């Protein structure tokens, strides 16, 4: 009995495909590979230059970032202490920039599990209102699937507040504050110059 050897099986010889499409594919792969390698080199160079540039300005950048954060916090404190300034409009524009409030409603679920149960109960209640005559037992897929059920806030947002309350959900409106620096609107300046030139 001969001992088995683990010698690799010979591979079939690869024949070169002489079709024009095959040659074009090889040419395009060469272009793609060379371009990809060059892109990687450019990105590496750009990242290196960016780090050098950041190092040159990081102290000033940190100081300016801190000044922005502190002034924005102080501006928000002042604006929130004067709601009468925003009674008729939600923003105040000055030559040095703009402060504004934006209302953004969101839903708060008191107890996610209870809300899911209440939603299921509502589904069963509405099903009971319809006559269903089914003789075949229903396969209970949920018995074989582990899922995490959470209320779908995007669709719940469509319900009115009274209906939301039935499901232990309430709509909360938050005012977010923002500050915008002064800037020149070059788009408007271009339009104004074009209008002046036509007159």
BELJO-V436917 format. One line per field, one symbol per residue. phi: phi as a letter, one per 20 degrees, with the letter a starting at -180 (. if undefined). burial: + if it has 16 or more other C-alpha atoms within 10 Angstrom, else -. A space follows every 50 residues. Layout:
phi->???
burial->???
This chain:
phi->.fffdeffffeffeefeefgffffffffffgfffffffgfffffffffff ffffgfdfffgfffffffffffffffffffecfffdfdcebcdcfdpcdb dcecfbddefbffffffffffffffffffdecddeefefefffdcecddc feffefgfeffffgfgdlccedddeedbccffbeefffffffffffffe
burial->-------------------------------------------------- ---------------------+--++--+-----------+-------++ +-------+--+--++---------------------------------- +----++------+--+++++-----+-+--------------------
